[in-house]
Amino acid sequence: MTLAQELENLEQMHNRGALSEAEFVQAKARLLQPTAAAAAAAPRVGPSALNGLRRSHSDQWLGGVCGGLSAFTGVDSWLWRLLFALMVICAGTGLLLYVLMWILVPLEPETYRTPLSNNS
């Protein structure tokens, strides 16, 4: 049920006398408050979720695509590898998709560690 339909139902109940004026105002405020808060909290312009997809440095066999998909989705990388292998068997679509992702998905940034100092 949409917000407009719910507001219309509230108004009909108020007109029939099923809701008092105070109850009508409270119910209407309850319906409108979450949408106003959600609209205020929602970013107007921002990066999409796919912008977080990166190829992996640490979990890679070829290009790090399956390791990156694993980190992005929470599904184990071996399942992604199996899925791509099955798609290669089925008309080669897995190979095409893997190569496209290898080219188009950026590599995750390397983390640099400072070397430990020897105090000897």
Secondary structure, DSSP 8 states (H G I E B T S, - for coil): --HHHHHHHHHHHHHHTSS-HHHHHHHHHHHHHHHHHHHHHS-SS---GGGG--B-SSS-SSSSHHHHHHHHH-S-HHHHHHHHHHHHHTTTHHHHHHHHHHHHS-B-------------
